[in-house]
């Protein structure tokens, strides 16, 4: 570990293998995974369909540059565009890169419309990545610390407040970029109709509606895209995380009208959408459909939230249990940043975001027993850590 730049406070366990919703350490101890690599392994660990696809592709062709056609990439683009209701795709390696592509696309579109300094409206508490452009769009001052000067051109408004966006009077606004549900800020769900209001506002003012579905997409909330819950089609949508079930791949999808401002030489990538990553993503899409995983996520999420709400009813310090599909947050009124370490002792992998919210983003393939164990484990941990302090 001394050879690593210390950008993470790592927990004292290393995993050697995984199966389904479980990870195992070198001693063979099992841990129920409530985090899925931070919403990445939606199909669970070592899913046979993905493993077989990757193994076969690795023995055939791993990489060619994007200077040549990549048929698997083309197939993936067609599938994703059909699912998202858009027209074209750019592939990269991560959510941050997908959001950088979206930011560049929006600025290029604004320049095409005669704007000298195009601006993008973003939300307080939003998280879009750690590269400089995505970091500037991110609404977390702590994440900005020490990295000034950040790129300009972002207007920040409260999350979930469409009226605050409508009140902006700037002729150089070119786009709105938000998450349908804010993950890093604690599974914050906007008011019903928020995305529909943004769609109407962007249509009226000629702005691009850009949705960051890096965490909410690929079935996690009970639909392929979280925007589907409100029947909203964005002009631009970004995906990553679960798209490769652990293999690095991101995508910036766009309507034809939005994408036409980018052409050869305007943007690029070395590895993005190479045959190995594209093959993995196609296997993910196949499995989502064949196992009906978005619907399973919807049902499992409702069951877990109800069990959490019942188990924590009356516990002092519990503020809220919320979520959509298998994206669940349990908010308390005090710092519980220590909880993931305590959870390991109980054989659970949990995540705390914002210091006060247990964020559950487990695999969509949870069994009924897994669901019960996860919910009951969180209830027991929170009761143990909250009730003595409240007494």
C-alpha positions as CSV (number, residue, x, y, z in Angstrom):
1,X,0.0,0.0,0.0
2,X,3.0,2.3,0.5
3,X,3.4,2.5,-3.3
4,X,-0.1,3.9,-3.8
5,X,-0.9,7.5,-3.7
6,X,-3.2,7.7,-0.7
7,X,-6.4,9.0,-2.4
8,X,-8.6,6.5,-0.5
9,X,-9.2,5.6,3.1
10,X,-9.3,1.9,2.4
11,X,-11.0,-0.6,4.7
12,X,-8.8,-3.4,6.1
13,X,-10.0,-6.3,3.9
14,X,-9.1,-7.6,0.5
15,X,-11.5,-9.7,-1.5
16,X,-10.3,-12.7,-3.6
17,X,-13.5,-13.8,-5.3
18,X,-17.2,-13.1,-5.6
19,X,-20.4,-14.9,-6.5
20,X,-23.7,-13.1,-6.9
21,X,-24.2,-10.6,-4.1
22,X,-21.4,-12.0,-2.0
23,X,-17.7,-11.3,-1.8
24,X,-15.1,-13.5,-0.1
25,X,-11.7,-12.7,1.5
26,X,-8.6,-14.8,1.5
27,X,-9.8,-16.7,4.6
28,X,-13.0,-17.6,2.9
29,X,-15.2,-15.4,4.9
30,X,-18.3,-14.1,3.1
31,X,-19.6,-10.5,3.0
32,X,-23.0,-9.6,1.6
33,X,-22.3,-6.7,-0.8
34,X,-24.7,-3.8,-0.3
35,X,-22.6,-1.5,-2.5
36,X,-21.8,-3.5,-5.7
37,X,-18.6,-1.6,-6.3
38,X,-20.5,1.6,-5.9
39,X,-23.5,0.7,-8.2
40,X,-21.3,-1.0,-10.7
41,X,-21.9,-4.8,-10.4
42,X,-25.6,-4.7,-11.1
43,X,-25.5,-8.4,-12.2
44,X,-23.6,-9.4,-9.1
45,X,-20.0,-10.7,-9.1
46,X,-18.7,-13.2,-11.6
47,X,-22.0,-13.4,-13.5
48,X,-21.7,-16.4,-15.9
49,X,-23.0,-14.6,-18.9
50,X,-20.5,-11.7,-18.6
51,X,-17.7,-14.0,-17.6
52,X,-18.2,-16.2,-20.7
53,X,-18.5,-13.2,-23.0
54,X,-15.3,-11.5,-21.7
55,X,-13.3,-14.8,-21.7
56,X,-14.3,-15.5,-25.3
57,X,-13.6,-12.0,-26.5
58,X,-10.3,-11.8,-24.7
59,X,-9.1,-14.8,-26.8
60,X,-10.4,-13.2,-30.0
61,X,-9.8,-9.4,-30.0
62,X,-9.3,-7.1,-27.1
63,X,-8.6,-3.8,-28.7
64,X,-8.4,-1.8,-31.9
65,X,-8.3,1.9,-32.2
66,X,-11.4,4.0,-33.0
67,X,-9.7,4.8,-36.3
68,X,-11.4,1.6,-37.5
69,X,-14.9,0.3,-37.4
70,X,-15.7,-1.8,-34.3
71,X,-18.9,-3.8,-35.1
72,X,-19.5,-4.7,-31.4
73,X,-19.4,-1.0,-30.6
74,X,-21.9,-0.3,-33.3
75,X,-24.2,-3.0,-32.0
76,X,-24.0,-1.6,-28.5
77,X,-24.7,1.9,-29.7
78,X,-27.9,0.7,-31.5
79,X,-29.1,-1.1,-28.4
80,X,-28.4,1.8,-26.1
81,X,-29.9,4.4,-28.3
82,X,-33.1,2.3,-28.8
83,X,-33.4,1.9,-25.0
84,X,-32.8,5.6,-24.3
85,X,-34.8,7.0,-27.2
86,X,-31.9,8.9,-28.7
87,X,-29.9,8.6,-31.9
88,X,-26.1,8.2,-31.4
89,X,-23.5,7.3,-28.9
90,X,-19.9,8.2,-28.0
91,X,-18.1,5.6,-25.9
92,X,-15.4,6.2,-23.3
93,X,-14.1,4.6,-20.1
94,X,-15.9,6.1,-17.1
95,X,-18.8,8.3,-15.9
96,X,-16.5,11.3,-15.6
97,X,-15.4,10.9,-19.2
98,X,-19.0,10.6,-20.3
99,X,-19.9,13.8,-18.5
100,X,-16.8,15.6,-20.0
101,X,-18.1,14.6,-23.4
102,X,-21.6,15.9,-22.6
103,X,-20.1,19.2,-21.3
104,X,-18.0,19.6,-24.5
105,X,-21.0,18.7,-26.7
106,X,-23.1,21.4,-24.9
107,X,-20.5,24.1,-25.2
108,X,-19.9,23.2,-28.9
109,X,-23.7,23.5,-29.4
110,X,-23.8,26.8,-27.6
111,X,-20.9,28.1,-29.8
112,X,-22.7,27.0,-32.9
113,X,-25.7,29.1,-31.7
114,X,-23.4,32.2,-31.4
115,X,-22.6,32.1,-27.7
116,X,-19.2,33.5,-26.8
117,X,-19.1,31.8,-23.4
118,X,-21.8,29.1,-23.2
119,X,-23.0,28.2,-19.7
120,X,-24.5,25.0,-18.2
121,X,-26.9,25.0,-15.3
122,X,-26.0,22.4,-12.7
123,X,-27.4,21.6,-9.2
124,X,-26.1,22.0,-5.7
125,X,-25.0,18.7,-4.3
126,X,-24.6,17.2,-7.7
127,X,-21.7,14.9,-8.5
128,X,-20.5,14.4,-12.0
129,X,-16.9,13.2,-11.6
130,X,-13.4,14.3,-10.6
131,X,-11.8,15.4,-13.9
132,X,-11.6,19.1,-14.1
133,X,-14.7,19.8,-16.2
134,X,-16.8,17.3,-14.4
135,X,-15.4,18.5,-11.1
136,X,-16.4,22.1,-11.9
137,X,-19.9,20.9,-12.6
138,X,-20.0,19.0,-9.3
139,X,-21.7,20.8,-6.4
140,X,-19.4,19.8,-3.6
141,X,-17.1,22.5,-2.3
142,X,-14.9,19.9,-0.5
143,X,-14.3,18.1,-3.7
144,X,-13.1,21.4,-5.2
145,X,-10.6,22.2,-2.5
146,X,-7.1,22.7,-3.7
147,X,-7.9,22.3,-7.4
148,X,-8.6,25.9,-8.4
149,X,-8.8,27.5,-10.9
150,X,-11.6,25.3,-12.1
151,X,-13.2,25.8,-15.6
152,X,-15.9,28.5,-15.6
153,X,-19.3,28.4,-17.3
154,X,-21.5,26.6,-14.7
155,X,-24.5,28.2,-13.0
156,X,-25.5,26.4,-9.8
157,X,-29.1,26.2,-8.4
158,X,-30.8,24.2,-5.6
159,X,-31.5,20.6,-6.6
160,X,-35.1,19.8,-7.3
161,X,-36.1,23.5,-7.8
162,X,-37.2,24.0,-11.4
163,X,-38.4,27.5,-10.6
164,X,-34.9,28.5,-9.7
165,X,-33.8,27.5,-13.1
166,X,-36.7,29.2,-14.8
167,X,-35.7,32.4,-13.0
168,X,-32.3,32.5,-14.6
169,X,-32.0,35.2,-17.2
170,X,-28.8,34.6,-19.1
171,X,-28.7,34.5,-22.9
172,X,-25.7,32.3,-22.9
173,X,-27.2,29.3,-21.1
174,X,-26.9,26.3,-23.4
175,X,-27.9,23.3,-21.3
176,X,-29.1,21.9,-18.0
177,X,-27.1,19.0,-16.4
178,X,-28.6,17.1,-13.4
179,X,-28.9,13.7,-11.9
180,X,-32.4,12.2,-11.8
181,X,-31.5,11.1,-8.2
182,X,-28.5,12.5,-6.5
183,X,-26.4,9.5,-5.3
184,X,-23.3,11.0,-3.7
185,X,-25.3,13.6,-1.8
186,X,-27.3,10.9,-0.1
187,X,-29.9,9.4,-2.5
188,X,-31.8,12.7,-2.8
189,X,-34.9,12.3,-4.9
190,X,-36.4,15.5,-6.4
191,X,-40.1,16.4,-6.3
192,X,-42.4,14.5,-8.6
193,X,-42.6,16.2,-12.0
194,X,-39.1,17.8,-11.7
195,X,-37.7,16.3,-14.8
196,X,-40.9,17.0,-16.8
197,X,-40.6,20.7,-15.7
198,X,-37.0,20.7,-16.9
199,X,-37.9,19.1,-20.2
200,X,-40.6,21.8,-20.8
201,X,-38.2,24.6,-19.8
202,X,-35.4,23.4,-22.0
203,X,-37.8,23.0,-25.0
204,X,-39.1,26.5,-24.5
205,X,-35.7,28.1,-24.2
206,X,-33.7,26.0,-26.7
207,X,-31.5,24.4,-24.1
208,X,-30.2,20.9,-24.0
209,X,-31.5,18.7,-21.2
210,X,-28.6,16.5,-20.1
211,X,-29.2,13.8,-17.5
212,X,-26.3,12.1,-15.7
213,X,-27.5,8.6,-15.3
214,X,-24.1,7.2,-14.4
215,X,-25.4,5.8,-11.1
216,X,-29.2,5.6,-11.7
217,X,-29.0,4.0,-15.2
218,X,-28.9,0.4,-16.4
219,X,-31.9,-0.8,-14.4
220,X,-31.0,0.3,-10.9
221,X,-34.1,2.3,-10.2
222,X,-36.6,-0.2,-11.7
223,X,-36.4,1.1,-15.3
224,X,-33.5,1.1,-17.7
225,X,-33.2,4.9,-17.1
226,X,-34.5,6.7,-14.1
227,X,-35.9,9.4,-16.5
228,X,-38.4,6.8,-17.6
229,X,-40.3,7.1,-14.4
230,X,-41.5,10.5,-15.6
231,X,-41.7,9.7,-19.2
232,X,-38.9,12.2,-20.0
233,X,-36.5,11.8,-23.0
234,X,-33.3,13.8,-22.5
235,X,-31.3,15.4,-25.4
236,X,-28.1,13.9,-23.8
237,X,-27.7,11.1,-21.3
238,X,-24.5,9.7,-19.7
239,X,-24.0,6.2,-18.6
240,X,-21.1,4.2,-17.1
241,X,-20.8,2.2,-13.8
242,X,-23.1,-0.8,-14.3
243,X,-22.8,-0.7,-18.1
244,X,-19.9,-3.1,-18.1
245,X,-20.6,-4.8,-14.7
246,X,-17.0,-4.0,-13.7
247,X,-15.2,-3.5,-17.0
248,X,-14.5,0.2,-17.6
249,X,-16.9,1.6,-20.1
250,X,-18.9,4.9,-20.3
251,X,-21.3,6.3,-22.9
252,X,-22.6,9.7,-23.8
253,X,-25.8,9.3,-25.8
254,X,-27.4,12.1,-27.7
255,X,-30.2,13.0,-30.1
256,X,-29.2,13.7,-33.7
257,X,-29.8,17.4,-33.3
258,X,-27.5,17.6,-30.2
259,X,-24.8,15.3,-31.6
260,X,-24.4,16.9,-35.0
261,X,-22.1,19.6,-33.6
262,X,-19.4,17.0,-33.0
263,X,-17.4,15.7,-35.9
264,X,-14.1,14.0,-36.7
265,X,-11.3,15.5,-34.5
266,X,-13.7,17.3,-32.1
267,X,-13.5,14.6,-29.5
268,X,-11.9,11.2,-29.0
269,X,-10.7,8.4,-26.9
270,X,-8.1,5.6,-27.1
271,X,-9.8,2.8,-25.3
272,X,-13.4,3.8,-25.3
273,X,-15.8,1.2,-26.6
274,X,-13.1,-1.3,-27.6
275,X,-14.2,-4.9,-28.5
276,X,-13.7,-6.3,-25.0
277,X,-15.7,-3.5,-23.2
278,X,-18.4,-3.5,-25.8
279,X,-18.8,-7.3,-25.6
280,X,-19.2,-7.1,-21.8
281,X,-21.8,-4.3,-22.1
282,X,-23.8,-6.3,-24.7
283,X,-23.8,-9.3,-22.3
284,X,-25.1,-7.0,-19.5
285,X,-27.9,-5.7,-21.7
286,X,-28.8,-9.3,-22.7
287,X,-28.9,-10.3,-19.1
288,X,-31.0,-7.3,-18.0
289,X,-33.6,-8.4,-20.5
290,X,-33.5,-12.1,-20.1
291,X,-33.6,-12.0,-16.3
292,X,-36.0,-9.0,-16.2
293,X,-33.7,-7.3,-13.7
294,X,-35.1,-3.8,-13.7
295,X,-38.5,-5.2,-12.5
296,X,-36.7,-7.3,-10.0
297,X,-34.9,-4.2,-8.7
298,X,-38.2,-2.4,-8.3
299,X,-39.7,-5.2,-6.3
300,X,-36.6,-5.9,-4.2
301,X,-36.1,-2.1,-3.5
302,X,-39.7,-1.8,-2.2
303,X,-39.3,-4.8,0.0
304,X,-36.0,-3.6,1.5
305,X,-37.3,-0.1,2.1
306,X,-40.4,-1.4,3.9
307,X,-38.3,-3.7,6.1
308,X,-35.9,-0.8,6.9
309,X,-38.8,1.5,7.7
310,X,-40.5,-1.1,9.9
311,X,-37.3,-2.0,11.7
312,X,-36.2,1.6,12.4
313,X,-39.7,2.9,13.3
314,X,-39.4,4.9,16.5
315,X,-35.6,4.8,16.6
316,X,-34.4,8.2,17.7
317,X,-32.0,9.8,15.1
318,X,-33.5,8.2,12.0
319,X,-34.6,11.0,9.7
320,X,-35.7,9.2,6.6
321,X,-35.8,6.0,4.6
322,X,-36.0,6.7,0.9
323,X,-35.1,5.4,-2.5
324,X,-36.2,4.1,-5.9
325,X,-35.6,0.6,-6.9
326,X,-32.3,-0.7,-5.5
327,X,-31.0,2.8,-4.8
328,X,-31.8,3.3,-1.2
329,X,-30.8,5.9,1.5
330,X,-31.2,5.8,5.2
331,X,-30.6,9.3,6.7
332,X,-29.8,9.9,10.3
333,X,-29.2,13.0,12.3
334,X,-25.5,12.4,13.3
335,X,-22.2,11.4,11.8
336,X,-22.0,7.6,11.1
337,X,-18.9,7.6,8.9
338,X,-17.6,4.8,11.0
339,X,-20.4,2.5,10.1
340,X,-18.9,0.7,7.1
341,X,-16.0,-0.5,9.3
342,X,-18.4,-1.8,11.9
343,X,-20.5,-3.5,9.2
344,X,-17.5,-5.5,8.0
345,X,-17.4,-7.2,11.4
346,X,-21.0,-8.3,10.7
347,X,-20.2,-9.6,7.3
348,X,-21.9,-6.7,5.5
349,X,-20.5,-4.2,3.0
350,X,-22.1,-0.8,3.4
351,X,-21.4,2.8,2.2
352,X,-22.0,6.0,4.0
353,X,-22.2,9.2,2.0
354,X,-22.4,12.8,3.3
355,X,-21.4,11.4,6.7
356,X,-25.1,10.8,7.6
357,X,-26.7,8.6,4.9
358,X,-26.3,4.8,4.6
359,X,-26.4,4.3,0.8
360,X,-27.5,0.9,-0.4
361,X,-26.8,0.1,-4.1
362,X,-26.6,-3.7,-4.1
363,X,-26.6,-6.0,-7.1
364,X,-30.0,-6.3,-8.8
365,X,-29.7,-10.1,-8.5
366,X,-30.3,-10.2,-4.7
367,X,-32.1,-13.3,-3.6
368,X,-35.0,-13.0,-1.1
369,X,-32.7,-14.2,1.7
370,X,-30.1,-11.6,0.6
371,X,-32.7,-8.9,0.8
372,X,-33.8,-9.9,4.3
373,X,-30.3,-10.2,5.5
374,X,-29.2,-6.8,4.1
375,X,-32.2,-4.9,5.6
376,X,-32.0,-6.7,8.9
377,X,-28.3,-6.1,9.1
378,X,-28.6,-2.4,8.5
379,X,-31.4,-2.1,11.1
380,X,-29.3,-3.9,13.7
381,X,-26.3,-1.8,13.0
382,X,-28.2,1.5,13.2
383,X,-30.0,0.5,16.3
384,X,-26.8,-0.4,18.0
385,X,-25.1,2.9,17.0
386,X,-28.0,5.2,17.5
387,X,-30.0,4.0,20.5
388,X,-27.2,4.2,23.1
389,X,-26.5,7.8,22.0
390,X,-30.2,8.7,22.3
391,X,-30.6,7.1,25.7
